[in-house]
């Protein structure tokens, strides 16, 4: 867990370094809203990964113990072979994530950002993490011990973080062997000529072997072909699943419905985004934007995000020491805070309801720690008073924040 926490600190360090160099050397200013949106998804994945990461380690170990096809020892050449096979499995997981609708619903979140920097690399949903772990089960099945698999996955993931940047140009002969930022910029582009190219994560030869390689010839336009109109934490995660559900409902016949779910993204009609946004998003009007007050909500987001990052490090370091209920409480408050931060970016009127739920969760958790005591009664009295003053506090909150 200490190494995991150190990894988070290093990620934040390189994000800050890239931001500083981009601003001072290149005069590039990263979008505040897009950075918060990217990091929110990244923090959520790290929180959820604490719950499922250990599970997959035991899954890998169980498969290796009971079903391994070969007995592979940790010799140096087996480490090299494992790295190559890991990247090959990644290539096909990644490619299928673009070619199968239901898998694209999990992976699309990573491509939504219209900026391309180190914060973009953090846009990994818990759904995507689970799916790729299922693909990686083939490695212990072949005979690689779980410990070897985990170590290589960490190295593999660390490398891909550094390919998400515009500050590094082409790297000469290295580009003939490794996936570089130039190659990966092509992959994140929405330009027609760049679509569905460069799926590799570490090595470039898989794309060349399977015919999906494309050189960077001009500056890409990043994001998905139909950009989202919101930074909503929940909408970014679930919009494409809702679009698939809508199209399935409008389609006749079980076979045709399955083609929508498991077919290519181009089996969709193309109008799903506008329809579901009209149904789900346009019902909630944002608060009128007042330019002179923008500093207020940004300061509030910054304070919350500082607390989030400290909470994440605390959760990582103490996950094994805390009780299940405490870990669940901290995780729940962090997810509610992420929803809060992204809703603040949207200036939605319902934002106070998230604050209300968060305060209720905190007060009830404290109350449960002091069952049958004055503190228990005090916390529940606080819940009652807060509920009775809901409308008054809501007006005050909106005025203070916006």
N, C-alpha and C positions, 0 to 999 in steps of 0.2 A: 504493500500500500504506500510505503514511503516513496518508492520509485514512481508509482502512479502519480502521486502528488507532485513530485519533482518534474514529471513530464508536463503537467498542467502549468506549472510555473514557467517552464522553458517555452511552452507555446505562447503564453502571455508575453514573455520577454521578446520573442521574435516578432509577434504582432506589433508590439510597441516600437521595436526597432524599425520594422518596415514602414510603419506610419510616419516615424520621424524622418527617415531617409527620403521617403516619397515627398514629404512636405518641404524639407529644407534643401534637398539636392535637385529634385525634379519639379518642384512646384505643384505636385499633385495633392489634392485634398480629397481624402476618402469621405464618402457620404456617411454622416453620423447615423442616420436612420438605418442604412443598409448594414453598417457594422454592428449595431445593436441587434438587428434582426438576425444576422448571421450567428453572432455569439450566443443569442438566446437559444437557438436550435442546438448549438454545440454544447452548451451547459446542460440542457435537458438530456441529451444523449449520454453525457458523462454520468449524470445522476442515475439514469435508468440502467446504464451499463454496470453500475455497481451491483445491481440486483441480478443481472443475467450473465455477467462476465464469468463469474465463478461456476455457474451452472454449466456453461459450455466447456469449461476446463474438465469437469467431471464427465461430460458427454464424450469429449475426445478421449479421455482416459478409459472410459468404459468400452468404447468402440475398439481402441487399441488392444485392450486386455482380452476381449472376447471374440473379436472378428478380424483382427489384423491378418492380411494376406501374406505378409513377409515379416521377418524379424530384422529390423534395421537398427544398427548401433550408431551412436553419435560420433562417427568419424568425420573428418573435415570434408571429404568428398560427398558424404551424405548431407551435410549442411548445405553445400552448394546445390546439390540435387533438390533438396527441400525448398530452397529459395526459388529455383527455376519452376518447380511444380506449383508452388504457391502463387507465383505470378501468372502461370498458365490458367490455374483455377480462377484467379481474379479476372483474367481477360474474359473468360466465358461467362462468369457471373455478371461482370460489368456489361458485356455485350447483350446478354439476355435481359438485363435490367433496362435496356433501351428498346428491346424488340418485343417484349411481352408486356401487355397492358398492365396487368396487376403488379408486376415487378417494377414497371416504370412509375406506378403510383407511389411506390416506396422510395424510388431513387430520384424522382423529379425535384424533390426539395433541394437536393444538392446543386441543381442547375438553375434555380430560380434567381439567384443573385445576379444583378446587372453590373456589379463590380467584380473584379478578379484580384483578390489579394489573400493573405494568409487567413483572414477571418472566413473567407469562402470555404476553405478546407474543413472548417468545423461544422459545416452544414450537413450533418449525418443524422438521420432519424433513427430511433430505436428499432423501427421496422426494418430499415435497411441493414442495420447491424445484425439483427437476428437472421435475416435471409442469407447474408454472406457467410455467417457462421455455419449455417446448414451446408452450404457449398463446401466449406473447408473441412467438413467431416470426412471427405474423401481422403484427406492426408493421413489421419490415424488409421483409416481403413487399409491404406497401402502398407502401413507398418511403422510410420513415424511416431515416436513417443509423444505424448501430450505436451511435455515440457519443451521439447524441440519445436513443436508446432507453435506454441504460444510465443516463444522467443522470436521466431522468424516473423510471426504476425506483427509483433511490436516493431521490429526493424522495418518491415514492409510498410506499415502504416506511417512510421516516422518519415520515411523517404518521401511519400506522396504529399505530406504537408508542405514540403519545400518546392513543389512544382506548381503551387498556386500563387503565382506572382507575375506582375508585369515589369518588375524592376530588373529582371535578368533577361538579357537578350539571347541570341543563339550562341551555342557553345561548341561550335566546330565539330571535330571528330567524335566528341562525346555523344552527339545526337545520333550517331550511327549505332550506338549500343544501348543507351539509356533513354527513358522518357524524360524529357527536359521541360522546363516551364513553357518553352515555345511549342512543343508538341501538345502539352496539356491545355494551352490557351486555345488551340484549335478544337479540342474536345469540348470545351465549355462555350464555344461560339454558337450563335443561332443563325449565322450566315448559311445560306442554302448549300454552298459548296463545302462547308465544314461539318455539316450534320452527320452524326453517326460515324465519326472517325476517331482514331487514336484512343482505343480502349485500354491499352496497356497501362500498368502502374509503375513498374520499375524498368522493364526491358522493352525495347522498341520492336524487336524482331517478331513478336507475336502478331502485331498489326501488319507487318510486311508479309508474313507468312500467310495470313488469312484474308489479305486484301482490304484492310480497313485503314491503311496509313495515309496521312495527308500532311504535307509540309505547310508551315505557316507562311503564307505569301503576302498577306496584308493584315492590318490590324482587325482583330475579330470584334464582333458585336456580341456581348455576353448576355446570358439569360436564356429563357425559353422563348419559343417562337411567338407565343401569346403571353406577354408579360402580365404578372399579377397586378391588380390595382390596390393591393393592401399589403401591409407588413404584419397582419394579424398572425400571432403565434399558432393558433388553432387552424386558421384557414390555410396557411402554408402547408401544414401537415396533411390536411384531409380534403382539400378541394378536388384533387384528381380522383380520389375514391368516390366522392360525391358525384362527380361527372360520370364516372363509370356506372355507378348505381342508377343515375338518371337515364343513361343510354340503354342499359339493360332493361329497365322498366318500360322503355318506349319500343323495345325490340320484341317481335313475336317469335315464338319457337325456342325450345330449350337449346338446340344446336346453335342457333344464331346468338343466343345470349352467351353461351360459352365461348363463341368466337370473339365476342366483345371483351370478355374477361381475359382470355388467354391468347387473343390475337395480337397483332401489331397495333401500336398507337394510331396508325392511319386508318384502322377500321372504325374509329370514331367519326361522327358526321362533321365535326368541326364547330358546331354551334353550342356545345355543351357549356363552355365557360361562361358565355354571356347569359345563358338561361339560368344556371345555378347561382351566378352572382346576383342576378336580378331577384331571385327568390330569397337568397340567404344574406346577402350583404346590403342591398339597397334599402332594406327595411329599417336599418339603424343609421340615423343621421348623425354625422359628426358634429361636435361643438364648433361654432364659427371660429375660424383661425384668426388669432390676434397676434400680429407679428411682434409687437413689443413685449409680449409675455412668453415668447418661446423659451427664454432662459429658465423659466420656472419649471416646466415639465422636464426639461433636460437635466436640471440639477437633481430633481427627484429621481429620475431614471439612474443617473450616475451614482447617487447614494445607494439605491436599491441594488445596482449591479456590483458595487463594491462589497456590499453585504452578501450578495449571491456568491461571489468568488471566494470570500472567506468561508462562507457556509459550505461550499463545495469541498474546499481543502479540509475543513473540519470533518465533514462526512467521510471523505476518503480515508483520513488518518484514523478515525475512531469507529469506522463501520463495524469492525469485528468486536469492539468493546461495548458499543451501544446495544440496547435491546431492539428487537424487531419493531416494536411500536414506536420507539424513539427515532429509528432510522426512517420509518414510514412517515412520521410526522414531519421531520426535517425535509424529506424529499417532497412531500405534498406542499409544504409552504414554499419551497423553491420553485416548483412548477407553477403555483398560483402567482408567484412574483414575476416569473417569466411572461405569463399571460398578461399580467398587469403592465409590465414595461412595454410590450408591443402594442397593447391597447392605448397606452399613453401616446405612442407615436401616431396612432390613428386619430387621437382626440375623440374617442367614442364616449357617448353619454353614459353607457352602462358600466364604465370603468369602476365606479364606486361600488357596484355590486361585488366585483372581485375583491376589493378592499374589505368589504363587509364579511365575505366568506373567509378571507384570510385571517381577520381578527377573531372571528368565531372559532376557527380551527385552533388558533394559538391559545385563546382563553379556555377552551374545553380541554385541550391537552394539559394545560397547567392545572385545571380543576381536577382532572383524573389522577394527577400526582398527589393530590391532597384529599383523597376521598374521605368523607365523614369528618371534615374539619372546617374551621372558619374560612380558610382559603378557598375551599370548594364552593361554599355559599357565596363568597365575595366574587369569584370569577363568574358564576352563573348569574349573579345580580348584574354584573357588568354586561353580560350578553343581553339580558332583559332590557336594561337602560339603553344600550346601543341600538337595539331593535326598535324601541319606542321612539327614539330620536332619529331614526333612519333618514327621513326626508330633510330634516334640518341639517344634519351632518353632511348629507350628500351635497346640498347647495353650498355649504361652507367649503367642502373639499374641492369641488369643481372650481370655485372662485380662487382658492389658494393655489391649486396646481396649474390652472390655465390662465 
